Amino acid sequence: MTVHQSKGLEWDKVIVSLNPNSFDKREGVDLNKMFTSPVLVNETALDEFTRLFYVACSRAKK
């Protein structure tokens, strides 16, 4: 299940992978490049990552 598909749902426990290759890239955010590029991170991509990470982590009931 993607982070987008989990919105509005809750589980007792949630495991969030920080592996950049595990995130759905349909939105155009390449997290692998974000963490390995010597260039500063695009602010829009960082905002998207932060939003998706929050949604993923907030799916836990407790």
DOLOKE-170138 format. One record per residue: x, y, z of N, C-alpha, C, O in turn; residue number from 1. Coordinates in steps of 0.05 Angstrom, whole numbers, plus 5000, padded with zeros to 4 digits. Atoms other than C-alpha are relative to their C-alpha. Layout:
N
<r n_X="X" n_Y="Y" n_Z="Z" ca_X="X" ca_Y="Y" ca_Z="Z" c_X="X" c_Y="Y" c_Z="Z" o_X="X" o_Y="Y" o_Z="Z" k="NUM"/>
...
This chain:
62
<r n_X="5017" n_Y="4977" n_Z="5000" ca_X="5000" ca_Y="5000" ca_Z="5000" c_X="5018" c_Y="5025" c_Z="5000" o_X="5038" o_Y="5026" o_Z="5014" k="1"/>
<r n_X="4985" n_Y="4975" n_Z="5001" ca_X="5026" ca_Y="5069" ca_Z="4983" c_X="4991" c_Y="5019" c_Z="5023" o_X="4970" o_Y="5015" o_Z="5035" k="2"/>
<r n_X="5007" n_Y="4980" n_Z="4980" ca_X="5027" ca_Y="5128" ca_Z="5031" c_X="4974" c_Y="5014" c_Z="4992" o_X="4957" o_Y="5019" o_Z="5009" k="3"/>
<r n_X="5025" n_Y="4987" n_Z="5010" ca_X="4973" ca_Y="5160" ca_Z="4987" c_X="4976" c_Y="4983" c_Z="5006" o_X="4955" o_Y="4994" o_Z="5013" k="4"/>
<r n_X="5023" n_Y="5018" n_Z="4996" ca_X="4928" ca_Y="5099" ca_Z="4993" c_X="4993" c_Y="4998" c_Z="5029" o_X="4971" o_Y="4991" o_Z="5036" k="5"/>
<r n_X="5005" n_Y="5004" n_Z="4971" ca_X="4935" ca_Y="5098" ca_Z="5069" c_X="4987" c_Y="5024" c_Z="5013" o_X="4978" o_Y="5022" o_Z="5036" k="6"/>
<r n_X="5011" n_Y="4976" n_Z="4988" ca_X="4908" ca_Y="5168" ca_Z="5079" c_X="4971" c_Y="4995" c_Z="5010" o_X="4955" o_Y="4984" o_Z="4995" k="7"/>
<r n_X="5027" n_Y="5004" n_Z="4988" ca_X="4847" ca_Y="5166" ca_Z="5125" c_X="4997" c_Y="4973" c_Z="5014" o_X="4976" o_Y="4968" o_Z="5026" k="8"/>
<r n_X="5001" n_Y="5026" n_Z="4987" ca_X="4863" ca_Y="5095" ca_Z="5150" c_X="5018" c_Y="5000" c_Z="5024" o_X="5037" o_Y="5016" o_Z="5026" k="9"/>
<r n_X="4983" n_Y="5003" n_Z="4977" ca_X="4893" ca_Y="5073" ca_Z="5216" c_X="5005" c_Y="4971" c_Z="5006" o_X="4989" o_Y="4954" o_Z="5000" k="10"/>
<r n_X="4993" n_Y="5026" n_Z="4992" ca_X="4929" ca_Y="5012" ca_Z="5242" c_X="5012" c_Y="5002" c_Z="5028" o_X="5020" o_Y="5023" o_Z="5037" k="11"/>
<r n_X="4988" n_Y="5001" n_Z="4973" ca_X="4953" ca_Y="4990" ca_Z="5311" c_X="5030" c_Y="5007" c_Z="4999" o_X="5040" o_Y="5021" o_Z="5016" k="12"/>
<r n_X="4971" n_Y="4996" n_Z="5003" ca_X="5025" ca_Y="4991" ca_Z="5287" c_X="5006" c_Y="5008" c_Z="4971" o_X="4993" o_Y="4998" o_Z="4952" k="13"/>
<r n_X="4992" n_Y="4991" n_Z="5027" ca_X="5058" ca_Y="5025" ca_Z="5227" c_X="5030" c_Y="4998" c_Z="4998" o_X="5044" o_Y="5007" o_Z="5016" k="14"/>
<r n_X="4971" n_Y="5001" n_Z="5006" ca_X="5126" ca_Y="5012" ca_Z="5197" c_X="5005" c_Y="5017" c_Z="4976" o_X="4993" o_Y="5013" o_Z="4955" k="15"/>
<r n_X="4994" n_Y="4982" n_Z="5022" ca_X="5154" ca_Y="5067" ca_Z="5153" c_X="5029" c_Y="4996" c_Z="4991" o_X="5047" o_Y="4999" o_Z="5007" k="16"/>
<r n_X="4973" n_Y="5004" n_Z="5010" ca_X="5213" ca_Y="5051" ca_Z="5109" c_X="5012" c_Y="5026" c_Z="4991" o_X="4999" o_Y="5043" o_Z="4979" k="17"/>
<r n_X="4986" n_Y="4976" n_Z="5009" ca_X="5264" ca_Y="5105" ca_Z="5098" c_X="5017" c_Y="4995" c_Z="4975" o_X="5033" o_Y="5011" o_Z="4967" k="18"/>
<r n_X="4986" n_Y="5007" n_Z="5025" ca_X="5291" ca_Y="5069" ca_Z="5037" c_X="4987" c_Y="5017" c_Z="4978" o_X="4964" o_Y="5014" o_Z="4972" k="19"/>
<r n_X="5011" n_Y="4983" n_Z="5021" ca_X="5283" ca_Y="5121" ca_Z="4981" c_X="4987" c_Y="4985" c_Z="4978" o_X="4969" o_Y="4996" o_Z="4965" k="20"/>
<r n_X="5011" n_Y="5016" n_Z="5022" ca_X="5267" ca_Y="5066" ca_Z="4931" c_X="4973" c_Y="4988" c_Z="5007" o_X="4960" o_Y="4977" o_Z="4990" k="21"/>
<r n_X="5026" n_Y="5012" n_Z="4993" ca_X="5206" ca_Y="5044" ca_Z="4971" c_X="4977" c_Y="5019" c_Z="4998" o_X="4954" o_Y="5011" o_Z="4999" k="22"/>
<r n_X="5021" n_Y="4980" n_Z="5004" ca_X="5167" ca_Y="5109" ca_Z="4962" c_X="4990" c_Y="4999" c_Z="4972" o_X="5005" o_Y="4994" o_Z="4953" k="23"/>
<r n_X="5012" n_Y="4999" n_Z="5026" ca_X="5119" ca_Y="5115" ca_Z="4905" c_X="5010" c_Y="5025" c_Z="4985" o_X="5007" o_Y="5047" o_Z="4996" k="24"/>
<r n_X="4988" n_Y="4977" n_Z="5015" ca_X="5152" ca_Y="5160" ca_Z="4852" c_X="4981" c_Y="5012" c_Z="4980" o_X="4989" o_Y="5029" o_Z="4964" k="25"/>
<r n_X="5019" n_Y="4989" n_Z="5019" ca_X="5089" ca_Y="5176" ca_Z="4813" c_X="4997" c_Y="5030" c_Z="5003" o_X="4990" o_Y="5044" o_Z="4984" k="26"/>
<r n_X="5003" n_Y="4971" n_Z="4995" ca_X="5089" ca_Y="5245" ca_Z="4844" c_X="5025" c_Y="5015" c_Z="4990" o_X="5025" o_Y="5040" o_Z="4990" k="27"/>
<r n_X="4977" n_Y="4987" n_Z="5011" ca_X="5158" ca_Y="5259" ca_Z="4814" c_X="5022" c_Y="5007" c_Z="5020" o_X="5041" o_Y="5021" o_Z="5014" k="28"/>
<r n_X="4979" n_Y="4995" n_Z="4980" ca_X="5198" ca_Y="5262" ca_Z="4879" c_X="5020" c_Y="4977" c_Z="5000" o_X="5013" o_Y="4955" o_Z="5007" k="29"/>
<r n_X="4979" n_Y="5020" n_Z="5001" ca_X="5263" ca_Y="5224" ca_Z="4870" c_X="5016" c_Y="5002" c_Z="5026" o_X="5035" o_Y="5018" o_Z="5027" k="30"/>
<r n_X="4987" n_Y="4998" n_Z="4974" ca_X="5284" ca_Y="5214" ca_Z="4942" c_X="5029" c_Y="4990" c_Z="5000" o_X="5046" o_Y="5000" o_Z="5015" k="31"/>
<r n_X="4973" n_Y="5009" n_Z="5002" ca_X="5347" ca_Y="5176" ca_Z="4923" c_X="5018" c_Y="5023" c_Z="4992" o_X="5040" o_Y="5026" o_Z="5004" k="32"/>
<r n_X="4984" n_Y="4977" n_Z="5009" ca_X="5374" ca_Y="5237" ca_Z="4886" c_X="5000" c_Y="5021" c_Z="5022" o_X="5020" o_Y="5035" o_Z="5025" k="33"/>
<r n_X="5002" n_Y="4980" n_Z="4979" ca_X="5350" ca_Y="5281" ca_Z="4943" c_X="5022" c_Y="4996" c_Z="5021" o_X="5034" o_Y="5016" o_Z="5031" k="34"/>
<r n_X="4981" n_Y="5005" n_Z="4979" ca_X="5396" ca_Y="5247" ca_Z="4993" c_X="5029" c_Y="4995" c_Z="4991" o_X="5047" o_Y="4995" o_Z="5007" k="35"/>
<r n_X="4973" n_Y="5006" n_Z="5010" ca_X="5456" ca_Y="5232" ca_Z="4948" c_X="5012" c_Y="5023" c_Z="4983" o_X="5036" o_Y="5023" o_Z="4978" k="36"/>
<r n_X="4991" n_Y="4978" n_Z="5017" ca_X="5461" ca_Y="5296" ca_Z="4906" c_X="5015" c_Y="5020" c_Z="5017" o_X="5006" o_Y="5028" o_Z="5039" k="37"/>
<r n_X="4986" n_Y="4979" n_Z="4985" ca_X="5513" ca_Y="5347" ca_Z="4928" c_X="4987" c_Y="5027" c_Z="4998" o_X="4994" o_Y="5046" o_Z="5012" k="38"/>
<r n_X="5015" n_Y="4975" n_Z="5004" ca_X="5466" ca_Y="5401" ca_Z="4904" c_X="4979" c_Y="5003" c_Z="5022" o_X="4968" o_Y="4983" o_Z="5031" k="39"/>
<r n_X="5020" n_Y="4996" n_Z="4980" ca_X="5418" ca_Y="5432" ca_Z="4953" c_X="4973" c_Y="4988" c_Z="4991" o_X="4967" o_Y="4988" o_Z="4967" k="40"/>
<r n_X="5026" n_Y="5013" n_Z="5006" ca_X="5350" ca_Y="5397" ca_Z="4957" c_X="4980" c_Y="5021" c_Z="4991" o_X="4978" o_Y="5043" o_Z="5002" k="41"/>
<r n_X="5022" n_Y="4983" n_Z="5010" ca_X="5293" ca_Y="5427" ca_Z="4918" c_X="4980" c_Y="5003" c_Z="5023" o_X="4971" o_Y="4983" o_Z="5035" k="42"/>
<r n_X="5018" n_Y="4995" n_Z="4978" ca_X="5247" ca_Y="5459" ca_Z="4970" c_X="4973" c_Y="4986" c_Z="4996" o_X="4961" o_Y="4976" o_Z="5016" k="43"/>
<r n_X="5025" n_Y="5013" n_Z="5006" ca_X="5185" ca_Y="5431" ca_Z="4936" c_X="5001" c_Y="4970" c_Z="5006" o_X="4983" o_Y="4959" o_Z="5017" k="44"/>
<r n_X="4996" n_Y="5029" n_Z="4995" ca_X="5212" ca_Y="5360" ca_Z="4938" c_X="5002" c_Y="4994" c_Z="5030" o_X="4992" o_Y="4974" o_Z="5039" k="45"/>
<r n_X="4997" n_Y="5004" n_Z="4971" ca_X="5231" ca_Y="5367" ca_Z="5011" c_X="4973" c_Y="5003" c_Z="5014" o_X="4967" o_Y="4988" o_Z="5032" k="46"/>
<r n_X="5027" n_Y="4997" n_Z="4989" ca_X="5161" ca_Y="5393" ca_Z="5028" c_X="4983" c_Y="4976" c_Z="4994" o_X="4968" o_Y="4967" o_Z="5012" k="47"/>
<r n_X="5016" n_Y="5024" n_Z="5007" ca_X="5130" ca_Y="5334" ca_Z="4991" c_X="5009" c_Y="4976" c_Z="5017" o_X="4992" o_Y="4961" o_Z="5027" k="48"/>
<r n_X="4990" n_Y="5022" n_Z="4983" ca_X="5175" ca_Y="5285" ca_Z="5028" c_X="4990" c_Y="5003" c_Z="5029" o_X="4981" o_Y="4983" o_Z="5041" k="49"/>
<r n_X="5009" n_Y="4995" n_Z="4973" ca_X="5158" ca_Y="5317" ca_Z="5095" c_X="4970" c_Y="4994" c_Z="5003" o_X="4962" o_Y="4982" o_Z="5023" k="50"/>
<r n_X="5028" n_Y="5005" n_Z="4999" ca_X="5084" ca_Y="5314" ca_Z="5080" c_X="4994" c_Y="4971" c_Z="4999" o_X="4977" o_Y="4961" o_Z="5015" k="51"/>
<r n_X="5004" n_Y="5029" n_Z="5003" ca_X="5086" ca_Y="5241" ca_Z="5058" c_X="5009" c_Y="4985" c_Z="5025" o_X="4996" o_Y="4967" o_Z="5034" k="52"/>
<r n_X="4990" n_Y="5013" n_Z="4976" ca_X="5128" ca_Y="5221" ca_Z="5118" c_X="4981" c_Y="5005" c_Z="5023" o_X="4977" o_Y="4986" o_Z="5038" k="53"/>
<r n_X="5019" n_Y="4995" n_Z="4979" ca_X="5079" ca_Y="5255" ca_Z="5165" c_X="4975" c_Y="4983" c_Z="4997" o_X="4966" o_Y="4971" o_Z="5016" k="54"/>
<r n_X="5024" n_Y="5017" n_Z="5005" ca_X="5020" ca_Y="5220" ca_Z="5133" c_X="5005" c_Y="4971" c_Z="5007" o_X="4989" o_Y="4958" o_Z="5020" k="55"/>
<r n_X="4993" n_Y="5028" n_Z="4994" ca_X="5055" ca_Y="5153" ca_Z="5137" c_X="5003" c_Y="4995" c_Z="5030" o_X="4992" o_Y="4975" o_Z="5040" k="56"/>
<r n_X="4996" n_Y="5004" n_Z="4971" ca_X="5075" ca_Y="5162" ca_Z="5210" c_X="4975" c_Y="5004" c_Z="5016" o_X="4972" o_Y="4993" o_Z="5038" k="57"/>
<r n_X="5025" n_Y="4994" n_Z="4984" ca_X="5007" ca_Y="5188" ca_Z="5232" c_X="4978" c_Y="4979" c_Z="4995" o_X="4956" o_Y="4984" o_Z="5004" k="58"/>
<r n_X="5020" n_Y="5021" n_Z="5004" ca_X="4971" ca_Y="5124" ca_Z="5210" c_X="4997" c_Y="4982" c_Z="5024" o_X="4978" o_Y="4967" o_Z="5025" k="59"/>
<r n_X="5002" n_Y="5017" n_Z="4976" ca_X="4984" ca_Y="5091" ca_Z="5277" c_X="4979" c_Y="5011" c_Z="5019" o_X="4977" o_Y="5035" o_Z="5023" k="60"/>
<r n_X="5021" n_Y="4992" n_Z="4981" ca_X="4926" ca_Y="5092" ca_Z="5326" c_X="5011" c_Y="5011" c_Z="5026" o_X="5000" o_Y="5029" o_Z="5038" k="61"/>
<r n_X="4989" n_Y="4993" n_Z="4974" ca_X="4971" ca_Y="5099" ca_Z="5387" c_X="5027" c_Y="5014" c_Z="4996" o_X="5039" o_Y="5022" o_Z="5016" k="62"/>
